[in-house]
Amino acid sequence: MIGISIRANWDFEKILNSIINLNIDFCEIQLDNPIFKFQEHQSKAIKLIDKLCSKDLQLSFHLSFIDLNIASLDNKIRGYSSKILREEIEFIKQWKPLYAVVHTGKISDTFYKIPSIKEKAHKQQVKSLSELIDTSNSYSIPFAIENRQKSFTVGLIEKLNDFRYYHHIFPSLCFLLDIGHLNTFFTDSNALIETIKDICDFPMVGIHLSNNFGKDTHETLEEGRILFTQLFSKVQKLTKKNLIIENKSLKDALRSLDFLTKKVLEKI
């Protein structure tokens, strides 16, 4: 199935009709969008989501991450983050989503170099994930965690070994592979492809698709050093995954959608 991510900074109401008329299977809605953050706008948000559902579009939800950190060393911040995310799972259950996805937690690069603090951060994230998985399971919502890009702070799930670590702890936990995020750690396209092959063997709810030149800029699929035609040809299991285009604007998303359907998938 092919979907488009409705980004947090998009005017949800303005782009709604354009989304409905697209030849896609589902939308992934980012709950950091301000329309979900203020009580006075929530009734409008619910109506907009209901309208998407009425057009036979399936929905998934990207839980908030901008102000949250599920691996925070501060117990109050970690607990608050987990509470907000569990409330969001409660909110989305009425639409029977394909999945809910959360960003991995993060820690400063300085702290990550100290083994005892690094271990503490992972324990904090494990605690948060346990709570979130329990909540998701209670509503039969598949739950996933997304890998993070290379940044000034370290994501606790970034590379192949991180996927292995969390899969060992939570065998039922799903992942959402963000290929654009993963690309920020690679300069060798063949090495990137081999890593994607391995990661795709883990339980997966979907794949985020964007391109870049080494920084997480969410370019269209044609613009960057990820060779998507080659990637899909060599990792054909990708075609069996939920594919989510995640660009900065709807205009860019439409360009990526056209490229994916006409120049990538048709050649496989």
Secondary structure, DSSP 8 states (H G I E B T S, - for coil): -EEEEE-TTS-HHHHHHHHHTSS-SEEEEETTSGGGTSHHHHHHHHHHHHHHHHTT-EEEEE---TT--TT-SSHHHHHHHHHHHHHHHHHHGGG--S-EEEE--EEEHHHHTSHHHHHHHHHHHHHHHHHHHHHHHHTT--EEEE---S-SEEESS-SHHHHHHHHHH-TT-EEEEEHHHHHTT-S-HHHHHHHHHHHTTS-EEEEEE-B-SSS---B-TTSSS--HHHHHHH-GGGGGS-EEE--SSHHHHHHHHHHIIIIIGGG-
